[in-house]
């Protein structure tokens, strides 16, 4: 009887823990990025680096975009191209004035993002997790908003 309970308990724990794999890891402040926060949202995923001039120029535009779209089920996420982690990621984000969420873990595999050697690069991912657009080079809030509206069939 004890064996059966142990096996049932192990199975139950395994099932519960498998649901946690959908989270996107942590952000630049070490806070968990829960899947509930991004499920059924369109995502604007931007890859940046401290040494990238155009990245630095577009950060204020992405900050503005994030603020403008926060109530429209669109989430702006950043990813450091150089895979900087911990305090280095927090400091780099702060230095560049990034106010949107920066993921410590690269979501490329999760969303099957194509590799890009050029920066900055921004991906638009629909609310079902499918990559809909790859935007190379510096973006503006207005340009990304227009692209989102077209992709979402809003005009």
DAMO-V913392 format. One record per backbone hydrogen bond with DSSP energy under -1.0 kcal/mol. CO is the residue of the C=O (numbers start at 1). NH is the residue of the N-H. Records with the same first field share a line. If there is no record, write none. Layout:
CO->NH / NH
//
This chain:
1->5
2->6
3->7
4->8
5->9
6->10
7->11
8->12
9->13
10->14
11->15
12->16
13->17
14->18
17->20
19->22
20->23
25->33
26->104
27->30
31->27
33->24
34->37
35->38 / 39
38->41
42->75
43->125
44->77
45->123
46->79
47->121
48->81
49->52
52->56
53->57
54->58
55->59
58->62
59->63
60->64
61->65
62->66
63->67
64->68
65->69
69->72 / 74
73->42
75->44
77->46
78->103
79->48
80->83
85->88
86->90
87->91
88->92
89->93
90->94
91->95
92->96
93->98
101->78
107->111
108->113
120->137
121->47
122->135
123->45
124->132 / 133
125->43
126->129
130->126
133->124
135->122
140->144
141->145
142->146
143->147
144->148
145->149
146->150
147->151
148->152
149->154
150->153
//
